[in-house]
Amino acid sequence: MKAIRIVICSFVIHLLFLTPTKAQPQDTSYIRLDDASGYTPTTTQLNSLEEAASRLCAAFDSAGFGGQFKVYDFGFYLHQEVAEGGYPEPFAQKIAEVADLSPYYLLFGKQSDRNGIYKKFWVELVLPDTGKFECLNLLSPTLRSEIKQKIEYVVVNAYLKSGSDYLYFDVAEKAGIDVLQEIAVKYTECCDLQSRSVNSCDAFVLPAQIKEVTYSGDAYIEMKQDGNVNFGQPFPIPHYLDTRPDNEQSPLALVGGFNVSALVKFNGNELYETIKVRGKGEKEVAGITVVFNFDEQVASQDIMTKQIAANLGSSLPYMAVFLDDLKITWEMRVKRTGEPEADWEPVGESINNWYLTLRKPKPEGTGVGYAHYQTLFEIGCKYGRGTSDPEILNGVWSHFKNKEVSRSDGEHLAYYKTWEPDPTPEIAWVYTDELLKNREGQCNAWAKFFLDILKAQGYSENGSLLIVKPDPVSQNRPSSGFILGHWNFLKGIAINEDEFDYWNLYNNENKYSQSSSGLWSHLWWQNSSAPLPQVIQTGYIPAQGNPNNSLSYFGQHIIVKIFSGGSEKYLDPSYGEEYDAELSNLEGFVAGFWLELLDYTPPAFINPPPSNDFNDLVLFRKNTALEKLVIINESSY
């Protein structure tokens, strides 16, 4: 069911929506139900609508449905966008109520909201499916929906021509009633099987139906799929195809501020002398209405298949934005031989997800895991919405700070969730494509992923990958790495290892285990004589998609440096944390430092001794703020 969008005009809300108007008796053809706007129609308006509705109902009466068809009018105030079956909840509820009042009906819904009175019209139509109306199903399976679509179109355009002024709502409703009367009379006459054949009826009320839409042009970006199917493959074209469900239409990415071309094809219902096509779409995002106008163009028609094709263009707004389920309404104006040119009529809607980038994306790279994946546009355009680099950076980073980053299909992405400390070369998890494909990755992958999102927006500044390690010159005996989060240091028998007061021992090549709850832990050797282990992890630092990230034992860590507004930002995409240039707040997460000695011979006082020849010693010292973390390498990315 298709909603009708009314172009909003500036207006001061009339009387701030007074007490709802009460419904009229059921003995009339035009029945006013509740109206939350507080507006009371004039007697002249009501008489005009009653007369038009009486003529319409008479057409159904004469077709054998005496007293069974009515016209209803309902006004409601929409507080929030809650849809039920494609309709706002108040209108959907009223449809159910009206169905109990009459088996067949035309229902108008007049939506008032914070922008004013009657800012949008909704239409629901239920026609008989027996008797003279049974042939509608025989003529075409889409004929009933096309009839409703035509009424919606007529109502909207009549309202627009009246300045979208609520004082002239009756003009719009009367236009819709009159069109339905013409259609009802037409089909009750031609579908009278006693006098005529069904074949004498037209199987359409519109000149054509949309078939497909393909977008292209200098602004077009070939976006890649990154879900569980067809990973890395371009989305299929045409972008819109009438045989696909709406949720399977191909999304498209475009560079804002340029022009887009649309090749639109229709199934024509007959041959026409001339054909013109135009299209329009609009979407409200954060209080801003984004509008697309595909200007009128002359179309061509194949005389054999009757297929109609037109190439149209529209300018794009200069901004980064995600437009989900953007509908383009296509209209056609035809001239039949020997007849004057007809009015514009609707010929269908195309629906797609649109991603507009701020600039042309940086080129894809071979062997570096960066391609124009949908998720990069999903995050950059949806959360980085705006018209400047700082808006994009701040919006994307705010999303990363929540530590709930997802792939374009809704699958959550995680940092070391399955905790593969020594991944195989085939699953290194250090590139964006590996992160998207496997839904988790190392810090290297998360850092590149963040910068790749900015690349897809054509971000003007290059980012850098920073490798962070313990400062090798801050201690006489440098450590190999550091531990993050919460660890207990238990005093036991020390061993003669300078500057390291605590130690643990691995006694098996399998250094890690996973609990039934999914948490990973170190398999330290247990011994009561030392005692061992002396350093035990007790708490975790939440990471991306992993609130209980138990992997906190690092040789190095990778973060990013990015320029914004003339200043540098040091960001840790894996943890959603921002650091200062000295990394002092990162050091605040550091519990201690470690040094690993392989094939270590345990001290003689260990009793009983380890039963395995595999003995790797890990030495620890607490973080006393004397040892620093430093950036040992910076590489442009």
C-alpha positions as CSV (number, residue, x, y, z in Angstrom):
1,M,0.0,0.0,0.0
2,K,1.4,3.3,-1.0
3,A,1.5,6.4,1.1
4,I,0.9,9.9,-0.3
5,R,3.3,12.6,0.5
6,I,2.1,16.2,0.7
7,V,4.6,19.0,0.1
8,I,4.7,21.0,3.3
9,C,3.8,24.7,3.1
10,S,4.6,27.2,5.9
11,F,1.6,27.6,8.2
12,V,0.7,28.6,11.7
13,I,-1.2,25.8,13.3
14,H,-4.9,26.7,13.5
15,L,-6.3,26.8,17.0
16,L,-3.6,24.3,18.2
17,F,-5.8,21.3,17.4
18,L,-9.0,21.7,19.4
19,T,-11.5,19.1,20.6
20,P,-12.0,16.3,18.0
21,T,-15.1,16.7,15.7
22,K,-17.8,14.0,16.3
23,A,-18.8,11.6,13.5
24,Q,-21.9,12.0,11.4
25,P,-24.8,9.6,11.2
26,Q,-24.5,6.5,9.0
27,D,-27.5,7.4,6.8
28,T,-25.3,9.7,4.6
29,S,-23.0,8.7,1.8
30,Y,-20.1,10.9,3.1
31,I,-19.4,10.1,6.7
32,R,-17.1,12.3,8.8
33,L,-15.4,10.4,11.6
34,D,-13.2,11.9,14.3
35,D,-11.0,14.8,13.4
36,A,-8.2,15.8,15.8
37,S,-7.4,19.1,13.9
38,G,-10.3,21.0,15.4
39,Y,-11.2,22.4,12.0
40,T,-14.9,22.4,11.2
41,P,-15.8,22.3,7.5
42,T,-18.4,24.7,6.2
43,T,-21.9,23.6,5.2
44,T,-21.0,24.3,1.6
45,Q,-18.0,21.9,1.8
46,L,-20.0,19.2,3.4
47,N,-22.9,19.5,0.9
48,S,-20.4,19.3,-2.0
49,L,-18.7,16.2,-0.6
50,E,-22.1,14.6,0.2
51,E,-23.3,15.2,-3.4
52,A,-20.2,13.7,-4.9
53,A,-20.2,10.7,-2.5
54,S,-23.9,10.1,-3.3
55,R,-23.2,9.9,-7.0
56,L,-20.3,7.5,-6.3
57,C,-22.4,5.3,-4.0
58,A,-25.2,5.3,-6.6
59,A,-22.8,3.7,-9.1
60,F,-22.3,0.8,-6.6
61,D,-26.0,0.6,-5.8
62,S,-26.8,0.2,-9.5
63,A,-24.2,-2.6,-9.8
64,G,-26.0,-4.6,-7.2
65,F,-24.3,-3.4,-4.0
66,G,-27.1,-1.3,-2.6
67,G,-26.1,0.6,0.6
68,Q,-22.8,-1.3,0.9
69,F,-20.4,1.3,-0.3
70,K,-19.6,4.5,1.7
71,V,-17.0,7.3,1.8
72,Y,-15.4,8.0,5.1
73,D,-13.3,11.0,6.2
74,F,-10.9,10.8,9.2
75,G,-8.5,13.4,10.6
76,F,-5.7,12.4,13.1
77,Y,-2.7,14.0,14.7
78,L,0.6,12.1,14.3
79,H,2.8,12.4,17.3
80,Q,5.5,10.0,16.1
81,E,6.3,8.0,13.0
82,V,4.9,4.6,13.9
83,A,3.9,2.5,10.9
84,E,1.5,-0.4,10.9
85,G,1.2,-2.2,7.6
86,G,2.7,0.8,5.8
87,Y,0.2,3.2,7.4
88,P,0.6,5.4,10.5
89,E,-0.9,3.6,13.5
90,P,-4.0,5.9,14.0
91,F,-5.0,5.4,10.3
92,A,-4.3,1.7,10.4
93,Q,-6.6,1.4,13.5
94,K,-9.3,3.4,11.7
95,I,-9.2,1.1,8.7
96,A,-10.0,-1.8,11.0
97,E,-12.9,0.2,12.5
98,V,-14.3,1.2,9.1
99,A,-14.2,-2.4,7.9
100,D,-16.8,-3.2,10.6
101,L,-19.0,-0.4,9.4
102,S,-19.1,-1.1,5.7
103,P,-17.8,-4.0,3.5
104,Y,-16.7,-1.6,0.7
105,Y,-15.5,1.9,1.2
106,L,-13.2,4.8,0.3
107,L,-11.4,6.2,3.4
108,F,-9.5,9.5,3.4
109,G,-7.0,10.0,6.2
110,K,-5.9,13.6,6.8
111,Q,-2.7,13.8,8.8
112,S,-2.0,16.8,11.0
113,D,1.3,17.0,12.8
114,R,3.8,19.6,14.3
115,N,4.0,21.2,10.9
116,G,0.3,22.1,10.7
117,I,-3.2,21.0,9.8
118,Y,-3.7,18.4,7.0
119,K,-0.1,18.1,6.0
120,K,-0.5,14.7,4.4
121,F,-3.3,12.6,2.9
122,W,-3.7,8.8,3.1
123,V,-6.1,6.7,1.1
124,E,-7.6,3.3,1.6
125,L,-9.9,1.7,-0.9
126,V,-11.9,-1.6,-0.7
127,L,-13.9,-2.6,-3.8
128,P,-16.3,-5.5,-4.3
129,D,-14.7,-8.7,-5.8
130,T,-18.0,-10.3,-6.9
131,G,-20.7,-9.4,-9.4
132,K,-19.7,-6.8,-12.0
133,F,-16.4,-6.1,-10.1
134,E,-15.2,-9.7,-10.3
135,C,-13.7,-9.0,-13.7
136,L,-11.2,-6.6,-12.2
137,N,-9.2,-9.7,-11.1
138,L,-9.6,-11.3,-14.5
139,L,-8.3,-8.3,-16.3
140,S,-5.2,-7.7,-14.3
141,P,-3.8,-8.8,-10.9
142,T,-2.6,-5.2,-10.3
143,L,-5.7,-3.3,-11.5
144,R,-7.2,-2.8,-8.1
145,S,-3.9,-1.3,-6.7
146,E,-3.6,0.9,-9.8
147,I,-7.1,2.3,-9.2
148,K,-6.1,3.1,-5.7
149,Q,-2.9,4.6,-6.9
150,K,-4.7,6.8,-9.3
151,I,-7.0,8.1,-6.7
152,E,-4.1,8.9,-4.4
153,Y,-2.4,10.8,-7.2
154,V,-5.5,12.8,-8.1
155,V,-6.1,13.7,-4.4
156,V,-2.5,14.9,-3.8
157,N,-2.3,16.9,-7.0
158,A,-5.7,18.6,-6.4
159,Y,-4.5,19.5,-2.9
160,L,-1.2,20.9,-4.3
161,K,-3.0,23.0,-6.8
162,S,-5.1,24.4,-3.9
163,G,-1.9,25.5,-2.2
164,S,-1.9,22.6,0.2
165,D,-4.3,24.7,2.3
166,Y,-6.4,22.8,4.8
167,L,-9.3,25.1,4.0
168,Y,-9.5,23.4,0.6
169,F,-9.3,19.8,1.7
170,D,-12.7,19.3,0.2
171,V,-11.3,20.0,-3.3
172,A,-8.8,17.2,-3.0
173,E,-11.3,14.7,-1.6
174,K,-14.0,15.6,-4.2
175,A,-11.5,15.1,-7.0
176,G,-10.7,11.6,-5.7
177,I,-14.4,10.7,-5.3
178,D,-15.2,11.9,-8.9
179,V,-12.4,9.9,-10.4
180,L,-13.5,6.7,-8.6
181,Q,-17.0,7.3,-9.8
182,E,-15.8,7.5,-13.4
183,I,-13.8,4.3,-12.9
184,A,-16.7,2.5,-11.2
185,V,-19.1,3.4,-14.0
186,K,-16.6,2.4,-16.6
187,Y,-16.0,-1.1,-15.2
188,T,-19.6,-1.8,-14.2
189,E,-20.6,-1.1,-17.8
190,C,-17.9,-3.0,-19.6
191,C,-17.9,-5.9,-17.1
192,D,-21.6,-6.6,-17.6
193,L,-21.2,-10.1,-18.9
194,Q,-24.9,-10.1,-20.2
195,S,-24.2,-7.4,-22.7
196,R,-20.5,-7.3,-23.3
197,S,-17.3,-9.4,-23.1
198,V,-14.7,-8.9,-20.4
199,N,-12.2,-8.5,-23.3
200,S,-13.9,-5.2,-24.2
201,C,-12.6,-3.7,-20.9
202,D,-9.3,-2.0,-20.6
203,A,-7.0,-3.9,-18.2
204,F,-5.5,-0.6,-17.0
205,V,-6.3,2.8,-15.6
206,L,-2.7,4.1,-16.0
207,P,-0.7,4.5,-19.2
208,A,2.1,2.2,-18.0
209,Q,3.7,0.4,-15.1
210,I,7.3,0.8,-14.0
211,K,9.6,-2.2,-14.8
212,E,13.2,-1.2,-13.9
213,V,15.5,1.6,-13.0
214,T,19.3,1.7,-13.6
215,Y,21.4,4.6,-12.2
216,S,24.7,5.8,-13.6
217,G,26.8,8.9,-14.3
218,D,30.0,10.6,-13.1
219,A,28.6,10.6,-9.5
220,Y,28.0,6.8,-9.5
221,I,30.1,4.6,-7.3
222,E,30.3,0.8,-7.9
223,M,29.6,-0.4,-4.4
224,K,30.5,-4.0,-3.3
225,Q,28.5,-6.5,-1.3
226,D,30.0,-7.4,2.1
227,G,27.5,-9.8,3.7
228,N,27.5,-13.6,3.9
229,V,26.7,-14.0,0.2
230,N,28.6,-12.7,-2.9
231,F,31.2,-11.0,-0.8
232,G,33.2,-8.4,-2.8
233,Q,30.8,-8.6,-5.8
234,P,29.1,-5.5,-7.2
235,F,25.4,-5.2,-6.5
236,P,23.2,-6.4,-9.4
237,I,21.7,-4.0,-11.9
238,P,19.1,-2.8,-12.7
239,H,19.1,-1.2,-9.2
240,Y,15.3,-1.5,-9.1
241,L,13.4,-4.4,-10.7
242,D,9.6,-4.7,-10.3
243,T,9.9,-8.5,-9.8
244,R,12.1,-8.1,-6.7
245,P,10.8,-7.6,-3.2
246,D,11.5,-4.0,-1.9
247,N,14.0,-5.3,0.7
248,E,16.1,-7.0,-2.1
249,Q,16.5,-4.0,-4.4
250,S,20.1,-2.9,-4.9
251,P,21.4,0.0,-2.9
252,L,23.5,2.6,-4.7
253,A,26.3,5.0,-3.7
254,L,26.7,8.4,-5.3
255,V,28.9,11.5,-4.8
256,G,27.0,14.4,-3.5
257,G,26.9,17.7,-5.4
258,F,27.0,16.0,-8.8
259,N,24.3,14.7,-11.2
260,V,22.9,11.2,-11.5
261,S,21.3,9.6,-14.5
262,A,18.4,7.2,-14.5
263,L,17.4,4.9,-17.3
264,V,13.8,4.1,-16.5
265,K,11.8,1.4,-18.3
266,F,8.1,0.8,-18.2
267,N,5.6,-1.7,-19.5
268,G,3.4,0.3,-21.8
269,N,-0.3,-0.5,-21.9
270,E,-0.8,0.7,-25.5
271,L,1.0,2.6,-28.2
272,Y,1.2,6.4,-27.8
273,E,1.9,9.2,-30.2
274,T,4.1,11.0,-27.6
275,I,5.3,10.2,-24.1
276,K,6.9,12.3,-21.4
277,V,8.3,11.0,-18.1
278,R,9.4,12.7,-14.9
279,G,10.2,11.6,-11.4
280,K,10.5,13.0,-7.9
281,G,11.6,11.8,-4.5
282,E,12.1,13.3,-1.1
283,K,13.2,12.2,2.3
284,E,13.3,14.0,5.6
285,V,16.5,13.4,7.6
286,A,17.1,15.1,10.9
287,G,14.6,17.8,10.1
288,I,16.1,18.4,6.6
289,T,14.1,17.5,3.5
290,V,16.3,16.1,0.8
291,V,14.6,16.4,-2.7
292,F,15.4,14.8,-6.0
293,N,13.8,16.1,-9.2
294,F,14.2,14.0,-12.4
295,D,13.2,16.6,-14.9
296,E,10.7,15.9,-17.7
297,Q,12.1,14.0,-20.7
298,V,10.6,12.7,-23.9
299,A,10.5,8.9,-23.8
300,S,10.8,6.3,-26.6
301,Q,8.5,3.3,-27.2
302,D,9.1,0.0,-28.9
303,I,6.2,-0.6,-31.3
304,M,6.4,-4.4,-30.9
305,T,6.7,-4.8,-27.1
306,K,5.1,-1.4,-26.2
307,Q,8.0,-1.0,-23.7
308,I,8.8,2.6,-22.8
309,A,12.3,3.9,-21.9
310,A,13.5,7.3,-20.8
311,N,16.8,8.8,-19.7
312,L,16.4,11.3,-16.9
313,G,18.8,13.3,-14.7
314,S,18.7,14.8,-11.3
315,S,21.2,17.0,-9.3
316,L,22.3,15.6,-5.9
317,P,22.7,17.7,-2.7
318,Y,26.2,18.3,-1.5
319,M,26.3,16.3,1.7
320,A,27.1,12.9,3.2
321,V,23.8,11.3,4.0
322,F,22.1,7.9,4.1
323,L,18.6,7.7,2.6
324,D,16.9,4.4,3.5
325,D,14.0,3.2,1.4
326,L,14.0,6.4,-0.8
327,K,11.0,6.3,-3.1
328,I,11.1,7.9,-6.5
329,T,7.6,8.5,-7.8
330,W,7.5,8.3,-11.6
331,E,4.9,10.1,-13.7
332,M,4.0,9.9,-17.3
333,R,2.1,12.2,-19.7
334,V,0.9,10.6,-22.9
335,K,-0.8,11.7,-26.1
336,R,-2.9,9.3,-28.0
337,T,-3.4,9.7,-31.7
338,G,-6.3,12.0,-32.4
339,E,-6.6,13.1,-28.8
340,P,-5.2,16.0,-26.8
341,E,-2.3,15.4,-24.5
342,A,-3.5,13.8,-21.2
343,D,-2.7,15.0,-17.7
344,W,0.3,13.6,-15.8
345,E,-0.4,10.3,-14.2
346,P,1.5,8.0,-11.8
347,V,3.2,5.0,-13.3
348,G,4.9,3.5,-10.2
349,E,7.5,4.0,-7.6
350,S,11.1,2.7,-7.4
351,I,12.6,2.1,-3.9
352,N,16.3,1.9,-3.0
353,N,18.7,2.7,-0.3
354,W,20.8,5.7,-1.3
355,Y,24.3,6.6,0.1
356,L,25.6,10.1,-0.8
357,T,29.2,10.8,0.0
358,L,30.8,14.2,0.6
359,R,33.5,13.6,-2.0
360,K,34.6,11.0,-4.5
361,P,35.9,8.0,-2.5
362,K,39.6,7.2,-2.6
363,P,40.4,4.6,-5.2
364,E,40.2,0.9,-4.2
365,G,43.5,-0.7,-3.3
366,T,44.8,-4.1,-4.4
367,G,46.0,-6.4,-1.7
368,V,45.3,-4.0,1.2
369,G,41.7,-5.1,2.0
370,Y,40.2,-1.8,1.0
371,A,37.3,-1.8,-1.5
372,H,34.1,0.2,-1.8
373,Y,32.2,-2.1,0.6
374,Q,28.6,-1.2,1.5
375,T,29.4,-1.1,5.3
376,L,31.9,1.7,4.7
377,F,29.2,3.8,3.2
378,E,26.6,2.7,5.6
379,I,28.6,4.0,8.6
380,G,30.1,7.0,6.9
381,C,26.8,8.3,5.4
382,K,24.5,7.3,8.3
383,Y,26.6,8.4,11.2
384,G,28.9,10.9,9.5
385,R,26.0,12.9,8.0
386,G,27.0,16.4,7.2
387,T,28.7,18.8,4.8
388,S,32.3,19.0,6.2
389,D,35.2,16.8,7.2
390,P,34.8,17.5,10.9
391,E,31.1,16.5,10.8
392,I,32.0,13.2,9.2
393,L,34.9,12.4,11.5
394,N,33.0,13.4,14.7
395,G,29.9,11.5,13.6
396,V,31.7,8.3,12.7
397,W,33.8,8.5,15.8
398,S,30.8,8.9,18.1
399,H,29.4,5.7,16.6
400,F,32.7,3.9,17.3
401,K,32.7,5.2,20.9
402,N,29.5,3.2,21.5
403,K,31.3,0.0,20.8
404,E,28.4,-1.4,18.8
405,V,29.5,-1.3,15.2
406,S,27.7,-3.5,12.8
407,R,28.0,-4.6,9.2
408,S,25.6,-3.3,6.7
409,D,23.4,-6.4,7.1
410,G,23.1,-5.9,10.9
411,E,25.7,-8.5,11.9
412,H,27.8,-7.2,14.8
413,L,31.5,-6.7,14.4
414,A,33.8,-7.5,17.2
415,Y,37.4,-7.1,18.4
416,Y,39.0,-10.5,19.3
417,K,35.7,-12.1,20.3
418,T,36.8,-15.7,19.5
419,W,40.2,-14.7,20.6
420,E,42.5,-16.4,18.1
421,P,45.8,-15.2,19.6
422,D,47.9,-16.9,16.8
423,P,45.7,-16.8,13.7
424,T,46.7,-18.8,10.7
425,P,48.0,-16.8,7.7
426,E,44.7,-17.5,5.9
427,I,42.7,-15.7,8.6
428,A,45.1,-12.9,9.6
429,W,42.2,-10.5,10.5
430,V,44.4,-7.5,9.9
431,Y,42.5,-5.9,6.9
432,T,39.1,-4.4,6.5
433,D,37.9,-7.1,4.2
434,E,38.9,-9.8,6.7
435,L,37.1,-7.9,9.5
436,L,33.9,-7.6,7.4
437,K,34.1,-11.2,6.2
438,N,34.9,-12.8,9.5
439,R,33.0,-10.2,11.6
440,E,35.9,-9.7,13.9
441,G,39.5,-8.6,13.7
442,Q,42.7,-7.5,15.4
443,C,43.5,-3.9,16.3
444,N,45.2,-3.6,12.9
445,A,42.0,-4.4,11.1
446,W,39.9,-2.1,13.2
447,A,42.3,0.8,12.7
448,K,42.3,0.3,8.9
449,F,38.5,-0.2,8.9
450,F,38.0,3.2,10.6
451,L,40.3,5.0,8.1
452,D,38.7,3.1,5.2
453,I,35.3,4.6,6.2
454,L,36.8,8.0,5.9
455,K,38.4,7.1,2.6
456,A,35.0,6.1,1.2
457,Q,33.9,9.7,2.0
458,G,36.9,11.2,0.2
459,Y,38.1,12.6,3.5
460,S,40.6,15.3,2.7
461,E,43.3,14.4,5.2
462,N,45.3,11.1,5.2
463,G,45.3,9.1,8.3
464,S,48.2,7.3,9.9
465,L,48.6,3.9,11.6
466,L,50.5,4.1,14.9
467,I,52.2,1.1,16.5
468,V,52.3,1.5,20.3
469,K,54.7,-0.4,22.4
470,P,56.5,-0.1,25.8
471,D,59.3,2.4,25.6
472,P,62.5,0.3,25.2
473,V,64.7,3.0,26.9
474,S,62.6,3.7,30.0
475,Q,63.9,0.7,31.9
476,N,67.2,-1.1,32.1
477,R,65.5,-4.3,31.1
478,P,62.9,-3.5,28.5
479,S,59.6,-5.4,28.5
480,S,58.1,-7.3,25.6
481,G,54.5,-6.0,26.0
482,F,51.9,-4.8,28.4
483,I,48.6,-5.9,30.0
484,L,45.4,-3.9,30.1
485,G,42.5,-3.8,32.5
486,H,42.3,-5.4,35.9
487,W,44.9,-7.8,37.2
488,N,45.8,-9.0,40.7
489,F,49.5,-9.2,41.6
490,L,50.0,-11.9,44.3
491,K,53.2,-11.8,46.3
492,G,55.1,-15.0,46.2
493,I,58.6,-16.4,46.0
494,A,60.6,-14.1,43.6
495,I,63.1,-15.3,41.1
496,N,66.3,-13.7,40.2
497,E,65.1,-11.6,37.3
498,D,66.0,-7.9,37.4
499,E,63.1,-5.4,37.6
500,F,60.4,-8.1,37.3
501,D,58.9,-9.0,40.7
502,Y,56.2,-11.4,39.5
503,W,56.1,-14.5,37.3
504,N,53.7,-17.0,35.7
505,L,54.5,-20.2,33.9
506,Y,53.0,-21.8,30.8
507,N,53.4,-25.6,30.9
508,N,51.6,-26.5,27.7
509,E,51.6,-25.4,24.1
510,N,47.9,-24.8,24.5
511,K,48.2,-21.5,26.4
512,Y,44.5,-20.5,26.3
513,S,41.1,-21.9,27.1
514,Q,37.5,-20.8,26.6
515,S,34.8,-21.1,29.2
516,S,31.2,-22.1,28.6
517,S,30.2,-18.5,28.8
518,G,32.6,-17.6,26.0
519,L,35.4,-16.0,28.0
520,W,38.9,-16.8,27.2
521,S,41.7,-17.1,29.8
522,H,45.4,-18.0,30.1
523,L,46.2,-21.6,31.0
524,W,48.8,-20.7,33.6
525,W,50.5,-23.6,35.4
526,Q,49.1,-24.0,38.9
527,N,51.5,-24.7,41.8
528,S,51.1,-23.9,45.5
529,S,54.8,-23.9,46.5
530,A,55.6,-20.6,44.6
531,P,52.7,-20.0,44.6
532,L,51.7,-19.8,40.9
533,P,50.2,-18.1,39.1
534,Q,51.2,-14.8,40.7
535,V,49.4,-12.5,38.2
536,I,45.7,-13.2,37.5
537,Q,43.3,-11.3,35.3
538,T,40.2,-10.1,37.2
539,G,38.4,-7.6,35.0
540,Y,38.1,-6.5,31.4
541,I,38.0,-3.3,29.3
542,P,35.0,-3.3,27.0
543,A,35.9,-3.4,23.3
544,Q,34.1,-3.3,20.0
545,G,31.3,-5.9,20.1
546,N,32.9,-7.5,23.1
547,P,32.0,-6.0,26.5
548,N,34.0,-8.8,28.3
549,N,37.1,-8.6,26.2
550,S,39.4,-10.9,28.1
551,L,42.3,-10.5,25.6
552,S,44.3,-7.9,27.4
553,Y,47.9,-9.2,26.9
554,F,49.7,-7.4,24.1
555,G,53.1,-7.1,22.5
556,Q,51.9,-4.0,20.7
557,H,48.7,-2.1,19.9
558,I,47.7,-0.2,16.8
559,I,45.7,3.1,16.9
560,V,45.2,5.9,14.3
561,K,46.2,9.5,14.0
562,I,43.9,11.7,12.0
563,F,43.9,15.5,11.3
564,S,40.7,17.5,11.9
565,G,40.3,21.2,11.9
566,G,44.0,21.8,12.0
567,S,44.6,19.5,15.0
568,E,45.6,15.9,15.5
569,K,43.4,13.3,17.1
570,Y,44.7,10.0,18.5
571,L,41.9,7.4,18.3
572,D,41.7,3.8,19.2
573,P,39.0,2.2,17.0
574,S,39.3,-1.2,18.8
575,Y,38.3,0.2,22.1
576,G,36.4,3.3,21.1
577,E,38.8,5.5,23.1
578,E,40.5,8.8,22.4
579,Y,44.0,9.5,23.7
580,D,46.2,12.5,24.1
581,A,49.4,12.9,22.1
582,E,51.5,11.5,25.1
583,L,49.2,8.5,25.4
584,S,49.0,9.2,29.1
585,N,45.3,8.2,29.3
586,L,46.1,4.9,27.4
587,E,48.8,4.3,30.0
588,G,46.0,4.6,32.6
589,F,44.6,1.4,31.3
590,V,47.9,-0.4,31.6
591,A,48.1,-2.7,34.7
592,G,51.6,-3.9,34.1
593,F,54.4,-5.0,31.7
594,W,55.6,-8.4,30.8
595,L,58.6,-10.2,29.4
596,E,58.4,-13.8,28.0
597,L,61.3,-16.2,28.2
598,L,60.9,-19.3,26.1
599,D,62.0,-22.9,27.1
600,Y,62.8,-21.7,30.7
601,T,64.2,-24.1,33.3
602,P,62.0,-23.7,36.4
603,P,63.7,-23.0,39.7
604,A,64.6,-26.0,41.9
605,F,62.3,-24.8,44.7
606,I,59.2,-25.6,42.5
607,N,57.7,-28.7,44.0
608,P,56.5,-30.8,42.4
609,P,58.3,-29.7,39.2
610,P,56.3,-29.3,35.9
611,S,55.5,-32.6,34.3
612,N,56.1,-31.2,30.8
613,D,59.2,-30.1,29.0
614,F,57.3,-27.2,27.5
615,N,58.0,-24.3,29.9
616,D,57.6,-20.7,28.9
617,L,58.2,-18.1,31.7
618,V,56.3,-14.8,31.7
619,L,57.8,-12.1,34.0
620,F,55.7,-9.2,35.2
621,R,56.1,-5.8,36.8
622,K,53.4,-3.5,37.9
623,N,52.8,-0.2,36.1
624,T,54.4,2.4,38.4
625,A,54.2,5.2,35.9
626,L,57.9,5.0,35.3
627,E,57.6,3.0,32.1
628,K,55.9,4.7,29.2
629,L,54.1,3.6,26.0
630,V,55.6,5.2,22.9
631,I,54.8,5.3,19.2
632,I,57.5,3.2,17.6
633,N,56.2,3.5,14.1
634,E,53.9,5.7,12.1
635,S,52.8,4.8,8.6
636,S,50.6,6.8,6.3
637,Y,47.4,5.0,5.2
